[in-house]
Amino acid sequence: MPVASRVMQYLNRQGLSYQQLHHDRVGTLEAAIEAAKVVQDEVAVAEILVDAKGVVMSITPLGKKMDLERLNQMTRRNLQRIAQHQADRLFKDCEPGSHPPVAKAYGVHAVCDETLFSKQQIYIQSGSHTTLLRLSRDCFQQMMGSALKMSACVCTKEYKETPDEKAEAACASFDIKERLNKLYRLPPMPTVAARILQITQDIDASVDDLARIIEQDPSLTAQVLRQAGSALYGYRGEIKTIKDAVARVLGFERVSQIALSIAASKAFDLPKDGPLGLRNFWKHAMHCSLLVQRLAFHVPDKRVDPGMAYLAGLLHNFGLLLLGHLFKPEFGMLNKLAASEPFTELATLEKQVLGMGSAKELVGVGHGQLGSVLLEKWQLPEEVCATAAHHQEKDYEGEFQDYVALIQLANCLLKELELGDDLMPDDPLVYTRRLGMDADITFEVFEQLKQSSAALTDLAAGM
């Protein structure tokens, strides 16, 4: 077929007229242009960009590339170029190397160079190496629809090629999300958790609004009141209602974060025992969240929000809960391995276990990436999703690297209390240097947290 089926269906469905220019079979777009006697400046080409959030199609004039640095700054993303053979996986109805710049036909977002809209006509690949398509300016503009429009192209001779390992990592991250959504039914966020999240995003929400939602769940209400009455916060008065817990002890943000985490965890049914069981999960989460919040105040230039750091600390290991939810036999084996080999990094044990049985499609994927897919699906803040995705990557660099490094620092320190995924020795100074923090202050904050460890452990036991 000279025109890819998805392209033809999309153009016809939208009522967009186009002409087919047939030519002898060639191996490259440049050869096709020469064979069809087309002006190069009127040719639009597609390039596939990928990050953990998904795919974006970059549409530029032939011979130009989108300026990735500027694009990522504008979109707050970490898009990377991928190789042609990797992009072929998106264009399954096309011949290899023929990629029509029709983003909506393939269900992806697009960014288009503005200079293309000044052309009277535009030529594009059809999905076949025997045909080009010609569209009028009006039809091309209609086809672009809601595409992000920007003038940020550089000549192909000027741009710096993305290192292969970065492209591979970006592509792999996207593949993980695609496989999970395709092969497995990810649990929806529990209704109460979803309503709490909605409240946290509403600037007009009141304490009464939050209290009404929490108090609909007696178990959640009891747990939040128990938190507020803990010796950890030192309040000696009587706390009878959620409004008391908010106004007198915890504050709106802390109550909403604790309630959200507890309510969200009800989507899973996991064993309580073992180093990865629910008891240790909450014990670690309670220590980590409070520690990262306190450490966040000492990160220079206020680069980290303490409240967001607290939520990231609570949720960064939610991938373990998803792992146990989707793959109970593999999780059981991983739990036993973690108990018998506490000084082996959990990432190493995960590679041994994942890829077996029903989890074979996810061989080598850590719980961090698993958790980030779920948290993104649940529409948690980007900082929280990024921290979950990358907290197992010691050399991670990206938009939210300070949050990731802060979680890594906390997890490193908590090994002293035998808390966390594994007890593999780590050097906290690596992370303090990365964050530009004073090491003495860091250890002082940790010593203060240790004084609260009994109270945190007691709270975790009731979760």
Secondary structure, 3 states (H helix, E strand, C coil): CCCCHHHHHHHHHCCCCCEEEECCCCCCHHHHHHHHCCCHHHEEEEEEEEECCEEEEEEEECCEEECHHHHHHHHCCCCEECCHHHHCCCCCCCCCCCCCCCHHHHCCEEEEEHHHHHCCEEEEECCCCCEEEEEEHHHHHHHHCCCEEECCEEECCCCCCCCHHHHHHHHHHHHHHHHHHHHCCCCCCCHHHHHHHHHHCCCCCCHHHHHHHHCCCHHHHHHHHHHHCCCCCCCCCCCCCHHHHHHHHHCHHHHHHHHHHHHHHCCCCCCCCCCCCHHHHHHHHHHHHHHHHHHHCCCHHHCCCHHHHHHHHHHCCHHHHHHHHHCHHHHHHHHHHHHHCCCCCHHHHHHHHCCCHHHHHHCCCCHHHHHHHHHHHCCCCHHHHHHHHHCCCCCCCCCCHHHHHHHHHHHHHHHHHCCCCCCCCCCHHHHHHHHCCCHHHHHHHHHHHHHCHHHHHHHHHCC
